[in-house]
Amino acid sequence: MTERLKGLRIGYAMTGSFCTFSRSFEQANYLKELGAELIPVMSEHAATLSTRFGKAEENVARLEKIAGKSVITTIAGAEHIGPEDMTDIMVIAPCTSNTAAKLAASICDGAVTMAVKSHLRRSKPVLLAIASNDSLLGSAKNIGELFNRKNYYFVPMLQDDCENKPASLVAEFSMLPDAVDAAMNGIQLRPMIH
């Protein structure tokens, strides 16, 4: 296993698209294998809600085990990221449409949005792995806004079920490491939607 991301400090944030948590954990683990250091962050909902996809405490424990650090779950905890220059890139995987809307409007009301705001004070890249059932409806304008904003990049997305959920987009999580590489070089991977 090459360590192509050796020494890269990745803020690894998770928001509440619970059905994609297993894919996100898999990629977080892979990023660690590639040599990255993970600074784990979870939204308040991601850290406290148990669903059919897993218990909250087990999800937090799993991310902590992968990262080897305690998960940041508060605004106060996330505020230190920028001032202390803790991250080279911020990844949100999964990133819900709710979180994307808040980022597009520069709303800072939780651990993940504060982590991004604090990280951006140093003009460093933010990589979003979108997972939302309404990406091609009401959320499309927020994704478009972020796509046109400096320092924001996206993991390429696809329609996960174009017949039953025609407006849904989900990041191709397997492309996350390549998207990290690209974003660190100021490049948006192709095509954004497949």
Order of alpha helices (4+ residues) and beta strands (2+ residues): beta-alpha-beta-alpha-alpha-alpha-beta-alpha-alpha-beta-alpha-beta-beta-beta-alpha
